[in-house]
Amino acid sequence: MQPVLTLIAAICALLALGGTAYSAMCVRAARRFRRGRVLPALIDFEPPVSLLKSLKGLDPHMYAALRSHCVLEYTEYELLFGVSDPHEPALRAVYQLQQEFPARRIRVIQCPRSLGLNGKVSTLAQMVPRQSTSTFSSTTAISSRRRITCGG
């Protein structure tokens, strides 16, 4: 009976030590987080990305929202704006972006077909084959209330 109790006591001691070590790591991580210290990236890999934007209508602050996508600190990406109507009013903002950021890859994709009931999904589906980055893509909604910010 004595060896069984010794074994149980040893297991409990190991579990207590493990819990103490885990708690110490949590406290250290919380302190590091509060100091705002950023750990270096483990992998220095930024794949090329296509940002697909379906445009319909013009919001009061749309240009500022779209512009925030042009100043991202990312190595290689393209902006694809899909429209179903070639006379879409939001295209003026895209053309203004193309003039302000001539080095940025900004393209307008005409998406005339209707592929279902949801116009945004239809536009995005027609844009996917036209993206130049075949592996990664990001589809996000544009709103004049949503801007992308870097570093905080």
N, C-alpha and C positions, 0 to 999 in steps of 0.2 A: 504494500500500500504506500510505503514511503517513497519509492521511485516514481510512482504516478503523481503524487503531490509535488515532488521536485520538478517533474516535467511540466506540470500545469503552472507552477510558479515561474519557471523559466519562460514559458510561452507568454504569460502575462507581463513579465518584465520586458520582453522583446516588443510586445505590442505597445506598452507604455513608452518605451524609447522611440518607437516609430511614430507614435502620436506626437511626442515632444518635438521630434525632428520636423515633422510636417508643420506643426504650429510655428516653429522658428522660421521655416521657409515662407510661410504665409505672411508673417510679420515683416520679414525682409522684403518680400514682393510689394506689400502695401506701402512700406516706406519709400521704395524706389518709385512706385507709381505716384505718390504724393509729391516727390521731388521733380517729377516730370522728366526723369532721365529715360531716354529712349535707347533701347538695346539695338545694336547694329543688326541689320538684316542678315539672316542666316544664309540666304540665297540671293545673290545679286543677279536677278533675272526678271526682266520686264518684257513680256511678249508683246508684239504689236497688237493693237486693239482697234476695233472699229466701233465707234459710238453711233448707233442708229437712232435717228430722231424723226418721228412722224409729226409733220406740221399741219395744223388746221386752224386757221384764224390767227388773229394778231392780238396779243395781250398788251397792256400799257407798258410793261417793263420787260417785254420779251427779249429785246436786244441785250439788255444787261444779263439776263439769264443765259442766253445763248453764248454771249461773250465769255462768261465764266468757264465754259468748256474749252475755250481757245487758249487759256492761260494756265492750263494744268502743268504741273511739273512731272511730266511723264515722257519717256524717251521717244516713243514712236506710236502715234495714233492718228486716225483719220476721223473726220466728222462727216457722216452721210445724212443728208436731210431729204426725207421722202415726202412728196406731195402728190395728191391725186389730181389737182387742178393746176395747169400750167400758169394760171393767173392768180395763184394763191397770194394774198397780201403779205403773209409772213416771209415770202421770198425776198422782199426788200431788205429785211434784217439780215438774211443770209448773204446777200450780195454785198451788203455793207461790211460784214465780217470778212468776206473774201478780199475786199480791198484793204481792210485794216491789218489782216494777217495773211499776206501773200505767200509766206513760207509754209503755212499750215495747210494740210491736205483737207480741203472742204469741198464736198461735192453735193450737187442737187440731183436726186434720182426721181424721174417721173414714174409714177405708179398708177397708170390709168385703169387697170383692171380692178374689179370688185370681187374679192375672194371670200365672200361670206358676209355676215351681218355687221361685224365690227370693223369700222373703217381703219382704225389704228393698226389692228392686227393684220389686216389686209395689206396696208402700206409696208409694214415691217417685213411681212413674208416676201414681198416683191423686192425688198432691199437686200435681203440676206445673200442672194446669189451675186450681187454686184459689189459686195465688200471685198477689199483687196487683202485683208487678213483672214485667211481661211480658218484659222483655229479658234480665235477668240472674238467674241462680240458682246456688246453690252447694249441692251435696249432700255431706255429710260424715258419717262414722261417729261415733257417740257411744260413748265408753268412759269408765269412771271413771278411767282412767289418762291420758286425753288432755284437756288444758285449753288454752284459747286464752289467750295472754298478749299484752299490748301493750307495745311499746317495749323489747323485749329478751328 
